[in-house]
Amino acid sequence: MKYIKTKRLILRDWQQSDTAPFIAMNQDPDVRRYFPEKLSTEASKQFIVDAQKDIEDRGFGLFAVERRDTGEFIGFTGIQVLEEDGPFRLEFLPCIEIGWRLMKKHWNQGFATEAAVGVLKFAERHTDIKEVYGLAAKRNWPSIHVMEKIGMARVEEFDHPLIMEGHSLRKHVVYKLEM
């Protein structure tokens, strides 16, 4: 079992008990505000399976995050391999992407930044990763703020090929951090 400990958080393997709160989080319209749609129950379950498989196969992935003080599951944070896939072809792919998603009641408390810093320290110590990318909808100021707080620099904008033309979330930004 993988663990990353920070002052207030534990980033760990996924557990069966994470499933129900993860599904609920992905149905929250505020949590999904910067995504084209909510994540279905089946898609949420598959996300957990895929995330845990990455952790087991690669030694890193999108870890479940829990609070150290309460043991409560609050979301995920981690790094993953982002590949060219069908129409999703960008010049920096394949790459290592950092990402996070937290339950709304845990926003604005510094948890995303703390978890992201923990993941980056883990990657520096335990992998040969040299650079990490972050992608976000151009309107997703909370994620952009976290990327900037952890030292990432904006490198480009692009139209997300999986989001229809004219959609308010189509414009995305790319941030990068040299490790």
Secondary structure, DSSP 8 states (H G I E B T S, - for coil): --EEE-SSEEEE---GGGHHHHHHHHH-TTTTTTSSS---HHHHHHHHHHHHHHHHHHS-SEEEEEETTT--EEEEEEEEEE--BTTB--TT-SEEEEEEEE-GGGTTSSHHHHHHHHHHHHHHHH----EEEEEEETT-HHHHHHHHHTT-EEEEEEE-TTS-TT-TT-EEEEEEEE-
